[in-house]
């Protein structure tokens, strides 16, 4: 089809008409470089040719390229305002549909400085770039959101699984900018995370407010093989950030608990298998009745995440259905009586992604919230699918407006599915900086920035003069007894993580087994043959899948280690000996979707150690083993009986 693309580039409409007579479906032809003929027409900016192709050729105007760009993306690239206007007004091409990099046609016009097209988009949307937000609002691993408003303040909780501290609590004034202000469980003895496999721990928390107290409940999920496997944790505090009281664990089977307070003050817990309800004590620490099924759902597959809302004489029951993968959705039913019978909404599902080629997928498990101005929004979990086809960032939190029909049913984003570009709520941000970002107070200490796995071991972590210090316990990252790791969620597909690493000389760690401590006492930095160790950067999913870039000691020699662990073994492992005996280096990992390039340096320039082309094992879909409900993280670690010092750690997104 070389001649076709030459015709388009020459903007020879007569020749194109003749070509289309012989090849009427040719607009859906793609070059080896992934360029569709239809998109090339739009990018050329010839309005007459674009109109002819649109109105006379056999063509799919929903066609997207390999990067997720629409006809309107390519129309913007033409810089022709009239063509852009035609695509928006006559073809109904969406201004806010993002490509697989999260860039909408509006974003593209802004980034290219196309003032006329930007002004036109602003007119159509009724908003400037500053008045819009992009989904997801909580990026990286922020699954299973629950939200509550108290006055003009909004509080959200998300699942934490085996990561510690447990269940982050975030605060916002405007529903867009969020800051973690505390955690529901900060005492490692109360957390009960020791020995749990990745993906277990705390699932689907709920936050509520009643009579001056905040209540947080979540499913506590144990390993397979024993009973009970699931219990419902409940804790409370008079302050949203905590500290929260020692939790109780209610022994009722099910997942995804939420607490509802009825008009008479009686309190109830909802759990899945459809939506079951039972009464609990006012403090949430006792079960007072047997569970009763309210509604099994409209889809009747994997019904979970039930939440109740009372509004205008109805009890509205919101449910997540369809499983957490593709086809996930939110449905709703209502009843005049708390105990039912519940009527299914005729518009169900009220939120679902219908287009499997869009950036945001797997949208469900949501909870509504009303603003102080009387507007309604739904927060929900979602995935962003990379150009690689993997949702490596894990499940994130999105948000879209709710409108209520004349007959009293809630619709999320007018049933259009999850949005990628949306107008901000009309809420004041409170204290904001010069760029409009809300300033908030985060908790002090190491947990203001980091999380670890399976609880804190006393004395394992310190902050000293701006450095993070980790004291190893003789275990590697694949052990369920491992704990000397600090990580942060990966928030975008392309980023760079870097930092300086120094291993202290002659440092034995007293938490190590006696025989390993004795070996470490011989002098870690001099690398005796019987005291192997490594300390550095990691990209981590769980104990079954991670990679390392680190200083290491192997058979008495100091060097740089790069390694990948997948399933039950190290699938790659490369050790580069160093000439120096000084155990210090800088490390850098550059990530482009699934590709990660590893570098180090000691006084000189950066030296590449490895190129890992496919790190899909850092995603939930990349390995079938255990419960994989989290997402990729990056951070620092120590393996062995040594102390590692980490400085200038940075995660830079691009």
C-alpha positions, 0 to 999 in steps of 0.5 A: 500500500505504498502508493496509498500513503504517497497519495495521502502525503501528496494530498491528491484527492482525485487519486485517492478517490480512484484508489478507494473505488478499487480498494474500498476498505483500504483506510483500515490498512496499517504500515509496519510502523503501525500507521493507519491510512485513516490516521495519516489522512487526519494528520495531513490536515487536508479538511476536504480529504478528511471529509471525503474519507469520513463520509464516503470510505468504508472506515471505522472512525473508532480506530486507534493506533498501537499507542492508543491514539484516536483520529482526534489525536492525529487531527490535533497533530495536523494543527488544523482547527477546522479539521479538529472542529469537524472531528469533534462536532460531526464525528463526535470524537472524544476530546478526553479519550487518553492514549495508552500513555494517558495523553488526551487530544486536549493534553496534546494541544496544550503540550504543542502550544496550539492555542486556538485548538486549546481554546476550542477544546476549553469552550467545548468542555467548559473548563481550562486545563487547571479545572480538569483532572486525570484519572486515576486520582491515586496512582500506583497501588491504591486498590479497593477505595473507601471514602467518608466526608466529615465536614469539609474533609475527605478521608480514604482508605485502601488495601495494604495486604501484607505491607506494613504499616497496614491500611493507609489513611489519606486526607483531601480537601478537594478529592483530587490531591491526597496525602497519607496522614496515618495508618489503621494498624501501626503496631506490628504485634497487632498487625498479625502479618508474620508468615503471611504470603504476598497478597494476603493480609488486609483486604478491602478496608472501609472507613466510616464516622459515627458519634465522634469516632472513625471506624476502619474495618477490613478483611484479614486474610490468612494463608490457605490450609487452616481455619479460619481463613478470613476474619473481619478486623475492626478498629477505631479512633477519635482522630482520622490519622490515629492512633487507632485502638487495638483491633478486634477480629470478628470470626465471620466468613466473607470479604470486603466488610463495610459498616452502616449506621441506620437512622435509629443508630443501630449499626450493621456490617455488610460482607460478600457472597452477594451482600449479607448483613448482620448487626454489630455493637455500637463500638463494632467489636461484637456480632449481635445477629446472624447474617442475612442475604440482602441481594446477590447482585445483577451480574451474579458473579463474584459479588463483593464490596457491598456498601449501603447509602440511605438517601431520599427514603431509599436504602441504596446497595452498591456492589462490585461484580464480575471479578476484579479483572476485565468485566469488573463493574459496579451495580446498585439496587434499592429498597424502602426497608433496610432488610429488603426486598431490593430492586435492581437498577434498570441501568445496571451496571452503573460503571463498567469499561466496555472498550477493552482497548482503552487505557483504564480497565477493570473498573469496579469496587466503588463507593459514593460520597456527597460533597458539602455542596450537594454533588456526588462522586464515585471512587472506584478501583481500576487498572491502567493497561500499558502498551505492553498489555500488562497492568504493572502498576497494580489496581489504582483509585479512579473517580467520576461524578454521579448524576441522579435520574428523575426516578432516583437512580445513580449513574456514574459518568452518564454510563460512559464508563471510567473517564480519563479526563474529567472536570474537577469538583467545585471544592476549595483545596484549602492550603495550596502551593503556587501550583495549586497542590494541596499542602497537608501534614504527613506523619513523621518518621520512616513510615511517612515515606516507606512501607515494608512487608510483614510488619516491623522488626524492632531495630531494623530501620532507622533514619540518620542524617537524611539517610535510611539505615537497614540492619539485615536479618540474614534472610533473602527477599524470597523468605516469608521471614524476610523484613529488611526492605523499604519500598514505595508504589510505582506510579507510572509506566516509565520512571527512574529510581536511583540512590547511593548505597554504602555497607558498613564495615565489620558490622554484625547484626544482632538479629541474625542467627548466631552462626551467621552473626559470627561470620558477619563479625569477621568483617562484612566489607572485606568479604570473607568467603563464608559471609555472602551478602547484598544490599541495594535497589529492588523492584519488588512485587512479592516474595515470588517476583522481584529484581535486584541491583546491589553491592554484593559479596560473593566468595570473598569478592566485592562486586555489583549484583543484578538478579531476577527472581521469578516463581521459586528461583533466580532466573538470571544472576550476574556478578561484576567484580569491583577493583576497589574494596570500598563498599559504596556505589550509586545505582540507577534503574531506568524503566520503560514499561516492561524494559528495565536497564540497570546501571551503577557507578563508583566515582566515574560515569554510569556503567550498564550492568544489565538490560531486562527486556521483560519484567512482566513478573512484577505485575499481577498477571505476570505469574500465576502463584498465590494471591496476586492483588498488589502492584510493582514497587521500588525501594531499598533492601538488605540481604545478609547480616550487614547494615546498609546505608541508603542516601539520595533515593529518588523515584523520577517519573517521565 
